Amino acid sequence: MGGNTLGDRFIVTSFGESHGRCVGSILDGCPAGLPLNESDIQPDLDLRKPGQSSITTQRKEEDKVEILSGIFNGYTTNAPICMLIWNKDSDSRPYDKIKTIPRPGHSDYPAMVKYGGYADYRGSGRFSGRLTASYVMAGAIGKKLLKYVLGIETIAYTIQIGEISCGKISFEKAKENRYNNEVRCPDPDIAEKMKESIMDVRKSGNSLGGIVECVSIGLPVGLGEPVFSSLESDLSKALFSIPAVKAIEFGSGFEGTKKTGYENNDLFIKEEGKVITLTNNSGGILGGISNGMPLTIRIGFKPAASIAKIQRTLDFSSDSLIDLQVPGRHDPCVVPRAPPIIEGIVSIVLSDHAIKAGFIPNVLRGY
């Protein structure tokens, strides 16, 4: 089973399964000299963990991170950093009952075929959203590295649940308010409506999708390589590794397709000696390379596939159609838990590109 590693210089390898002993990541290539301990990582894990509210899965996990290597006297050493959290509240019995019944909207069927029936099906195994904890661990280090060396900040927040959406929100307002409610929307009035819609759909045994916006400020000009390693290419690949992500757009995105070139082009000006653009329809990237403007991404999530509503599907053991009510504990909407995951993934990619471009040295001195 390949495809578990991300990055060229800031390299993250994810390991573990949803109902296995643990979930973790190994980060290789972090420069020496970054002050680091578990308290730098735990807050982001706490924001992602299950069982925090009435609109998330009621699986209870402490998700307490342990750093096993790569730190000495409170600083990174440039050696691989191994981090993990232990799984303590997994119940595999419901999955044993449906191991021959592929759930609609899930990876069960293609995984069954690809791995000959040997893949861990408990809690979706390697395909589970629980694996995003490994992204958050490494991403928290990337976030600290970027802020420590370059002053880059990345925030993500919910802008749409189902058909309920909020208007444009400033970076500072979003940064201050995004975690003040259960749905992670910076607009408190809209957030309450979003929560109500999730609760309503949960009562009917169904689920909702939505959109998360992510903004990074402070990027230098020059992150990204032409063609296959463009900043957009690498960010898209990484973000699509998050389960349930089905759409990504940068800047004006699909709305930009409705404009003329004259309307969509960002005009260059100079302000206080710095080159900026009057608008940011490009989302901070031109030709696959950062242009110094805020990196703006919107990520679309499909409705959670595990629902209590009865669905018809195929039972492989009898080759017959049956009624399935998916057992277990599941999120009626995965979007509220996504912002810290997205912040982590984006920070991993930006760290990788910043190191490749020479903006972050191998040994940190004088920061």
VOPAGU-2260 file (C-alpha; in pm, 1 decimal, decimal comma):
REM VOPAGU-2260
SITE   aa  ch    i         X         Y         Z
SITE  MET   A    0       0,0       0,0       0,0
SITE  GLY   A    1     194,6     298,2    -127,3
SITE  GLY   A    2     106,4     664,7    -133,1
SITE  ASN   A    3     160,9     731,1     236,9
SITE  THR   A    4     431,7     997,5     200,3
SITE  LEU   A    5     400,8    1364,6     108,4
SITE  GLY   A    6     673,3    1620,9      23,7
SITE  ASP   A    7    1024,1    1641,9    -120,2
SITE  ARG   A    8    1223,2    1819,4     153,3
SITE  PHE   A    9     970,7    1851,9     436,7
SITE  ILE   A   10     857,1    1490,4     416,7
SITE  VAL   A   11     557,9    1346,8     602,3
SITE  THR   A   12     476,4     975,7     623,9
SITE  SER   A   13     140,4     879,6     774,3
SITE  PHE   A   14      88,8     546,0     952,6
SITE  GLY   A   15    -177,8     358,8    1146,1
SITE  GLU   A   16    -541,8     256,0    1100,2
SITE  SER   A   17    -868,4     382,2    1244,1
SITE  HIS   A   18    -911,6      82,1    1478,0
SITE  GLY   A   19    -545,6     -19,1    1498,8
SITE  ARG   A   20    -327,3      44,6    1804,3
SITE  CYS   A   21    -230,1     396,4    1705,3
SITE  VAL   A   22    -223,7     667,0    1439,3
SITE  GLY   A   23      86,0     874,7    1373,0
SITE  SER   A   24     327,5    1044,2    1139,6
SITE  ILE   A   25     699,8    1064,3    1078,2
SITE  LEU   A   26     829,3    1404,9     972,3
SITE  ASP   A   27    1169,4    1409,8     804,5
SITE  GLY   A   28    1349,6    1725,8     692,6
SITE  CYS   A   29    1243,7    1968,4     963,3
SITE  PRO   A   30    1536,9    2208,4    1013,1
SITE  ALA   A   31    1742,9    2186,1    1330,7
SITE  GLY   A   32    1694,0    2454,0    1594,0
SITE  LEU   A   33    1314,6    2493,0    1600,9
SITE  PRO   A   34    1184,9    2510,9    1960,6
SITE  LEU   A   35     932,9    2227,0    1985,2
SITE  ASN   A   36     743,5    2005,4    2228,4
SITE  GLU   A   37     405,0    1833,5    2256,0
SITE  SER   A   38     234,0    2156,2    2363,9
SITE  ASP   A   39     298,2    2300,4    2015,1
SITE  ILE   A   40     102,4    2014,3    1857,3
SITE  GLN   A   41    -170,4    1928,8    2109,0
SITE  PRO   A   42    -393,9    2236,4    2057,2
SITE  ASP   A   43    -447,2    2153,6    1687,8
SITE  LEU   A   44    -522,2    1789,4    1771,7
SITE  ASP   A   45    -773,5    1904,9    2032,6
SITE  LEU   A   46    -953,0    2110,1    1765,9
SITE  ARG   A   47    -974,8    1805,9    1535,6
SITE  LYS   A   48   -1058,1    1528,0    1780,7
SITE  PRO   A   49   -1400,9    1358,9    1789,6
SITE  GLY   A   50   -1665,9    1376,8    2059,5
SITE  GLN   A   51   -1647,5    1751,6    2118,6
SITE  SER   A   52   -2007,0    1847,0    2041,1
SITE  SER   A   53   -2354,0    1726,2    1945,8
SITE  ILE   A   54   -2275,2    1761,5    1574,2
SITE  THR   A   55   -1971,3    1530,5    1565,7
SITE  THR   A   56   -1919,0    1157,9    1609,1
SITE  GLN   A   57   -1947,1    1052,1    1972,8
SITE  ARG   A   58   -1633,6     839,0    1959,2
SITE  LYS   A   59   -1431,1     958,4    2258,9
SITE  GLU   A   60   -1058,3     984,6    2202,9
SITE  GLU   A   61    -807,1    1180,8    2410,1
SITE  ASP   A   62    -575,9    1213,5    2109,1
SITE  LYS   A   63    -280,3    1299,6    2331,4
SITE  VAL   A   64      31,4    1328,5    2117,4
SITE  GLU   A   65     360,1    1159,0    2205,8
SITE  ILE   A   66     684,7    1265,9    2037,2
SITE  LEU   A   67     918,2     967,2    2021,1
SITE  SER   A   68    1219,4    1108,5    1838,0
SITE  GLY   A   69    1381,1    1408,0    1669,8
SITE  ILE   A   70    1371,5    1646,6    1968,9
SITE  PHE   A   71    1664,8    1711,2    2204,2
SITE  ASN   A   72    1674,7    1969,3    2483,2
SITE  GLY   A   73    1354,4    2125,4    2349,1
SITE  TYR   A   74    1476,7    2177,7    1990,7
SITE  THR   A   75    1447,9    1988,4    1664,2
SITE  THR   A   76    1770,5    1814,5    1558,6
SITE  ASN   A   77    1695,9    1761,2    1184,9
SITE  ALA   A   78    1645,1    1390,3    1263,4
SITE  PRO   A   79    1307,6    1230,3    1179,1
SITE  ILE   A   80    1033,4    1333,6    1422,6
SITE  CYS   A   81     805,6    1041,6    1508,8
SITE  MET   A   82     468,2    1131,6    1664,2
SITE  LEU   A   83     166,8     920,8    1754,1
SITE  ILE   A   84    -164,6     908,6    1936,1
SITE  TRP   A   85    -313,0     588,0    2077,0
SITE  ASN   A   86    -657,4     461,1    1974,8
SITE  LYS   A   87    -855,9     396,0    2292,8
SITE  ASP   A   88   -1226,0     404,3    2199,8
SITE  SER   A   89   -1259,7     191,0    1888,6
SITE  ASP   A   90   -1547,1     -55,5    1856,2
SITE  SER   A   91   -1498,2    -287,2    1558,8
SITE  ARG   A   92   -1802,9    -508,1    1609,6
SITE  PRO   A   93   -2034,1    -310,7    1377,1
SITE  TYR   A   94   -1779,5    -338,3    1095,4
SITE  ASP   A   95   -1746,6    -714,9    1132,3
SITE  LYS   A   96   -2117,3    -738,5    1053,9
SITE  ILE   A   97   -2085,8    -551,6     722,8
SITE  LYS   A   98   -1743,9    -666,3     598,9
SITE  THR   A   99   -1900,4    -819,0     284,7
SITE  ILE   A  100   -2141,6    -528,5     234,5
SITE  PRO   A  101   -1985,9    -222,1      63,6
SITE  ARG   A  102   -2130,5      99,4     204,9
SITE  PRO   A  103   -2258,8     343,2     -59,7
SITE  GLY   A  104   -2024,1     640,4     -95,9
SITE  HIS   A  105   -1734,1     462,2      75,6
SITE  SER   A  106   -1405,6     307,1     -34,0
SITE  ASP   A  107   -1512,7     -43,5      74,2
SITE  TYR   A  108   -1561,4    -193,7    -271,4
SITE  PRO   A  109   -1251,8     -60,7    -454,9
SITE  ALA   A  110   -1035,3    -134,5    -147,8
SITE  MET   A  111   -1170,9    -487,5    -129,2
SITE  VAL   A  112   -1078,3    -547,9    -493,5
SITE  LYS   A  113    -742,5    -366,0    -491,7
SITE  TYR   A  114    -607,3    -536,5    -178,5
SITE  GLY   A  115    -766,6    -879,1    -227,0
SITE  GLY   A  116    -968,1    -860,6      92,5
SITE  TYR   A  117    -662,7    -805,4     314,6
SITE  ALA   A  118    -713,2    -434,0     384,6
SITE  ASP   A  119    -821,8    -342,2     737,7
SITE  TYR   A  120   -1194,2    -268,1     704,3
SITE  ARG   A  121   -1251,8    -174,1    1070,7
SITE  GLY   A  122   -1363,6     188,2    1086,8
SITE  SER   A  123   -1249,5     217,8     720,7
SITE  GLY   A  124    -888,3     137,7     815,2
SITE  ARG   A  125    -644,2     351,6     615,8
SITE  PHE   A  126    -933,0     527,2     442,5
SITE  SER   A  127   -1074,9     668,6     764,7
SITE  GLY   A  128   -1097,0    1035,9     854,5
SITE  ARG   A  129    -917,0     938,3    1174,7
SITE  LEU   A  130    -595,4     929,1     971,8
SITE  THR   A  131    -617,2    1306,7     932,9
SITE  ALA   A  132    -479,3    1329,4    1287,2
SITE  SER   A  133    -143,3    1234,4    1138,0
SITE  TYR   A  134    -165,2    1533,1     901,6
SITE  VAL   A  135    -246,7    1763,0    1191,9
SITE  MET   A  136      58,0    1649,8    1392,4
SITE  ALA   A  137     303,5    1723,2    1112,9
SITE  GLY   A  138     107,9    2029,2    1004,2
SITE  ALA   A  139     130,8    2185,0    1349,5
SITE  ILE   A  140     510,2    2171,2    1319,0
SITE  GLY   A  141     489,9    2320,3     970,6
SITE  LYS   A  142     270,5    2603,7    1101,9
SITE  LYS   A  143     518,8    2685,2    1376,0
SITE  LEU   A  144     816,3    2666,3    1137,4
SITE  LEU   A  145     654,7    2903,0     886,4
SITE  LYS   A  146     554,8    3155,5    1152,5
SITE  TYR   A  147     890,8    3129,0    1333,6
SITE  VAL   A  148    1108,2    3186,3    1026,7
SITE  LEU   A  149     892,7    3373,1     774,1
SITE  GLY   A  150     596,7    3513,0     968,0
SITE  ILE   A  151     348,6    3314,5     755,6
SITE  GLU   A  152       6,3    3252,9     911,1
SITE  THR   A  153    -257,4    3010,4     784,0
SITE  ILE   A  154    -619,0    2996,7     899,4
SITE  ALA   A  155    -915,5    2790,6     779,3
SITE  TYR   A  156   -1283,9    2830,2     858,8
SITE  THR   A  157   -1626,8    2711,3     747,6
SITE  ILE   A  158   -1806,5    2930,6     493,4
SITE  GLN   A  159   -2086,1    2695,0     386,8
SITE  ILE   A  160   -2287,1    2402,3     524,7
SITE  GLY   A  161   -2540,9    2259,3     283,7
SITE  GLU   A  162   -2711,8    2562,4     128,9
SITE  ILE   A  163   -2632,5    2799,8     417,5
SITE  SER   A  164   -2331,7    3024,9     354,2
SITE  CYS   A  165   -2172,2    3334,8     500,1
SITE  GLY   A  166   -2043,4    3644,5     323,3
SITE  LYS   A  167   -1686,0    3763,8     281,5
SITE  ILE   A  168   -1494,7    3777,2     609,2
SITE  SER   A  169   -1170,7    3962,8     685,8
SITE  PHE   A  170    -860,3    3767,5     784,8
SITE  GLU   A  171    -851,4    3921,7    1132,7
SITE  LYS   A  172   -1220,3    3854,6    1203,7
SITE  ALA   A  173   -1189,0    3497,4    1081,6
SITE  LYS   A  174    -873,4    3441,8    1286,6
SITE  GLU   A  175   -1039,6    3573,5    1601,6
SITE  ASN   A  176   -1381,4    3407,2    1572,2
SITE  ARG   A  177   -1348,6    3085,3    1373,4
SITE  TYR   A  178   -1328,9    2855,1    1675,3
SITE  ASN   A  179   -1591,4    3032,0    1885,1
SITE  ASN   A  180   -1867,9    2792,4    1779,7
SITE  GLU   A  181   -1920,1    2426,6    1695,2
SITE  VAL   A  182   -1931,6    2467,4    1316,9
SITE  ARG   A  183   -1611,8    2684,6    1300,0
SITE  CYS   A  184   -1779,2    2968,0    1107,7
SITE  PRO   A  185   -1657,4    3321,3    1196,6
SITE  ASP   A  186   -2007,9    3467,6    1157,4
SITE  PRO   A  187   -2197,5    3375,2    1478,9
SITE  ASP   A  188   -2546,7    3428,4    1334,9
SITE  ILE   A  189   -2478,0    3214,5    1028,9
SITE  ALA   A  190   -2301,0    2959,1    1249,1
SITE  GLU   A  191   -2618,8    2904,5    1450,8
SITE  LYS   A  192   -2818,3    2843,5    1132,7
SITE  MET   A  193   -2552,9    2599,0    1010,9
SITE  LYS   A  194   -2570,5    2406,1    1339,0
SITE  GLU   A  195   -2949,4    2388,1    1320,0
SITE  SER   A  196   -2930,9    2247,7     966,2
SITE  ILE   A  197   -2686,2    1978,0    1076,8
SITE  MET   A  198   -2904,3    1881,9    1373,8
SITE  ASP   A  199   -3211,3    1863,7    1149,7
SITE  VAL   A  200   -3045,4    1643,0     891,9
SITE  ARG   A  201   -2904,2    1418,7    1165,1
SITE  LYS   A  202   -3256,4    1357,3    1300,2
SITE  SER   A  203   -3359,2    1228,1     958,6
SITE  GLY   A  204   -3059,7     992,0     946,0
SITE  ASN   A  205   -2889,0    1191,0     672,6
SITE  SER   A  206   -2580,5    1413,6     629,3
SITE  LEU   A  207   -2457,8    1740,7     479,6
SITE  GLY   A  208   -2148,6    1867,4     297,9
SITE  GLY   A  209   -1999,8    2214,3     280,0
SITE  ILE   A  210   -1704,8    2441,3     204,5
SITE  VAL   A  211   -1402,0    2550,4     405,8
SITE  GLU   A  212   -1198,0    2856,0     309,4
SITE  CYS   A  213    -825,1    2869,4     385,5
SITE  VAL   A  214    -611,3    3184,8     373,7
SITE  SER   A  215    -234,5    3215,7     420,4
SITE  ILE   A  216     -70,0    3556,2     459,3
SITE  GLY   A  217     295,1    3659,6     462,0
SITE  LEU   A  218     410,1    3434,7     176,3
SITE  PRO   A  219     720,6    3549,7      -7,9
SITE  VAL   A  220     722,6    3574,0    -386,7
SITE  GLY   A  221     864,9    3257,4    -541,0
SITE  LEU   A  222     716,5    2947,2    -374,3
SITE  GLY   A  223     638,4    2679,0    -631,7
SITE  GLU   A  224     794,2    2537,2    -946,5
SITE  PRO   A  225     666,0    2550,8   -1304,9
SITE  VAL   A  226     459,0    2269,4   -1453,5
SITE  PHE   A  227     421,4    1958,3   -1231,5
SITE  SER   A  228     539,8    2102,4    -898,4
SITE  SER   A  229     341,4    2423,8    -909,2
SITE  LEU   A  230     212,6    2547,6    -575,9
SITE  GLU   A  231    -144,6    2482,8    -692,5
SITE  SER   A  232     -55,5    2129,9    -808,8
SITE  ASP   A  233     107,0    2027,7    -481,5
SITE  LEU   A  234    -157,3    2191,8    -262,2
SITE  SER   A  235    -434,7    2023,1    -459,4
SITE  LYS   A  236    -272,7    1681,5    -436,6
SITE  ALA   A  237    -227,6    1718,6     -61,3
SITE  LEU   A  238    -574,7    1857,6       6,8
SITE  PHE   A  239    -740,1    1580,8    -193,7
SITE  SER   A  240    -583,2    1334,2      52,7
SITE  ILE   A  241    -843,6    1449,2     307,9
SITE  PRO   A  242   -1138,3    1208,1     297,3
SITE  ALA   A  243   -1461,8    1357,1     154,2
SITE  VAL   A  244   -1284,9    1640,0     -34,0
SITE  LYS   A  245   -1433,0    1660,6    -383,3
SITE  ALA   A  246   -1358,8    2015,4    -503,0
SITE  ILE   A  247   -1082,9    2275,6    -472,2
SITE  GLU   A  248   -1061,2    2627,1    -612,5
SITE  PHE   A  249    -804,8    2905,2    -585,5
SITE  GLY   A  250    -887,9    3277,1    -587,2
SITE  SER   A  251   -1195,2    3355,4    -795,1
SITE  GLY   A  252   -1215,8    2986,9    -889,0
SITE  PHE   A  253   -1535,8    2887,5   -1067,4
SITE  GLU   A  254   -1677,3    3239,2   -1030,5
SITE  GLY   A  255   -1381,9    3358,9   -1238,0
SITE  THR   A  256   -1504,5    3152,0   -1530,5
SITE  LYS   A  257   -1803,3    3387,9   -1554,9
SITE  LYS   A  258   -1584,5    3699,2   -1588,5
SITE  THR   A  259   -1397,2    3852,9   -1879,4
SITE  GLY   A  260   -1019,4    3868,5   -1872,1
SITE  TYR   A  261   -1039,5    4242,1   -1805,7
SITE  GLU   A  262   -1257,9    4177,3   -1499,9
SITE  ASN   A  263   -1055,8    3883,8   -1367,0
SITE  ASN   A  264    -701,2    4017,0   -1415,6
SITE  ASP   A  265    -526,0    4147,8   -1102,6
SITE  LEU   A  266    -360,1    4484,7   -1171,8
SITE  PHE   A  267     -15,2    4551,0   -1022,5
SITE  ILE   A  268      57,2    4858,7    -812,4
SITE  LYS   A  269     325,4    4962,8    -566,1
SITE  GLU   A  270     227,3    5040,1    -208,5
SITE  GLU   A  271     483,7    5150,2      51,6
SITE  GLY   A  272     760,2    5017,2    -171,1
SITE  LYS   A  273     598,6    4675,2    -211,1
SITE  VAL   A  274     445,3    4532,0    -529,6
SITE  ILE   A  275      88,5    4414,5    -471,3
SITE  THR   A  276    -223,0    4363,4    -682,6
SITE  LEU   A  277    -544,0    4567,1    -651,5
SITE  THR   A  278    -752,6    4248,8    -647,4
SITE  ASN   A  279    -664,6    3888,4    -570,0
SITE  ASN   A  280    -857,7    3682,2    -822,2
SITE  SER   A  281    -547,2    3466,7    -872,4
SITE  GLY   A  282    -560,5    3360,5    -506,2
SITE  GLY   A  283    -196,6    3450,6    -452,4
SITE  ILE   A  284     -55,5    3225,4    -725,7
SITE  LEU   A  285      51,0    3311,5   -1082,0
SITE  GLY   A  286     207,9    3052,4   -1310,4
SITE  GLY   A  287     212,0    2808,6   -1019,0
SITE  ILE   A  288     432,3    3044,6    -813,5
SITE  SER   A  289     331,9    3256,0    -512,6
SITE  ASN   A  290     311,7    3627,5    -593,8
SITE  GLY   A  291     315,2    3762,2    -237,1
SITE  MET   A  292     -59,4    3816,9    -209,8
SITE  PRO   A  293    -274,3    3610,8      32,6
SITE  LEU   A  294    -303,0    3247,0     -70,6
SITE  THR   A  295    -678,2    3183,5     -88,8
SITE  ILE   A  296    -825,3    2834,7    -128,6
SITE  ARG   A  297   -1177,1    2695,4     -95,0
SITE  ILE   A  298   -1224,4    2324,1     -32,4
SITE  GLY   A  299   -1554,1    2145,8    -100,4
SITE  PHE   A  300   -1658,6    1842,9     107,2
SITE  LYS   A  301   -1922,3    1593,7       0,7
SITE  PRO   A  302   -2192,1    1490,4     250,7
SITE  ALA   A  303   -2065,3    1229,8     498,7
SITE  ALA   A  304   -2116,8     885,7     341,9
SITE  SER   A  305   -2202,8     699,0     663,2
SITE  ILE   A  306   -2569,0     770,4     730,1
SITE  ALA   A  307   -2839,5     605,5     940,6
SITE  LYS   A  308   -3095,6     631,5     659,7
SITE  ILE   A  309   -3165,3     292,6     501,5
SITE  GLN   A  310   -3001,2     242,2     159,1
SITE  ARG   A  311   -3001,1     -43,1     -91,1
SITE  THR   A  312   -2664,9    -203,4    -161,3
SITE  LEU   A  313   -2505,7    -532,2    -264,2
SITE  ASP   A  314   -2410,0    -806,4     -20,3
SITE  PHE   A  315   -2109,0    -983,6    -174,4
SITE  SER   A  316   -2165,3   -1297,4      35,7
SITE  SER   A  317   -2500,4   -1366,9    -133,1
SITE  ASP   A  318   -2483,8   -1149,8    -448,7
SITE  SER   A  319   -2818,8   -1002,3    -349,6
SITE  LEU   A  320   -2944,1    -651,3    -283,5
SITE  ILE   A  321   -3019,9    -577,1      80,1
SITE  ASP   A  322   -3130,7    -285,6     297,2
SITE  LEU   A  323   -2836,1    -134,2     484,7
SITE  GLN   A  324   -2841,2      99,6     782,5
SITE  VAL   A  325   -2476,5     187,5     842,2
SITE  PRO   A  326   -2380,7      97,9    1201,2
SITE  GLY   A  327   -2126,3     275,4    1421,5
SITE  ARG   A  328   -2064,6     636,5    1529,5
SITE  HIS   A  329   -2031,0     894,6    1254,5
SITE  ASP   A  330   -2028,0    1268,0    1182,8
SITE  PRO   A  331   -2347,8    1403,1    1022,1
SITE  CYS   A  332   -2119,9    1665,6     864,1
SITE  VAL   A  333   -1740,2    1641,1     848,7
SITE  VAL   A  334   -1688,5    2010,1     767,2
SITE  PRO   A  335   -1670,7    2144,9    1127,8
SITE  ARG   A  336   -1371,1    1921,0    1205,1
SITE  ALA   A  337   -1189,4    2007,1     881,6
SITE  PRO   A  338   -1033,2    2353,5     947,8
SITE  PRO   A  339    -738,3    2232,4    1163,1
SITE  ILE   A  340    -675,8    1950,9     913,9
SITE  ILE   A  341    -666,7    2192,7     621,5
SITE  GLU   A  342    -441,0    2434,7     810,0
SITE  GLY   A  343    -204,4    2144,8     872,1
SITE  ILE   A  344    -200,8    2014,6     514,6
SITE  VAL   A  345    -144,3    2362,0     367,6
SITE  SER   A  346     136,0    2428,5     617,5
SITE  ILE   A  347     310,2    2103,6     523,8
SITE  VAL   A  348     312,8    2196,7     154,1
SITE  LEU   A  349     418,1    2557,1     217,5
SITE  SER   A  350     700,9    2440,2     446,7
SITE  ASP   A  351     820,8    2197,4     181,2
SITE  HIS   A  352     825,3    2466,7     -87,3
SITE  ALA   A  353     984,3    2725,9     142,4
SITE  ILE   A  354    1271,4    2488,8     219,9
SITE  LYS   A  355    1313,6    2394,8    -149,4
SITE  ALA   A  356    1320,0    2761,8    -249,7
SITE  GLY   A  357    1584,9    2845,5      11,3
SITE  PHE   A  358    1363,9    3065,9     229,0
SITE  ILE   A  359    1412,2    2833,1     528,0
SITE  PRO   A  360    1766,9    2710,8     605,8
SITE  ASN   A  361    1864,7    2365,5     730,6
SITE  VAL   A  362    1978,6    2506,4    1065,7
SITE  LEU   A  363    1782,0    2788,0    1231,5
SITE  ARG   A  364    1999,6    3053,3    1392,4
SITE  GLY   A  365    1915,3    3408,2    1493,8
SITE  TYR   A  366    1534,7    3381,1    1468,8
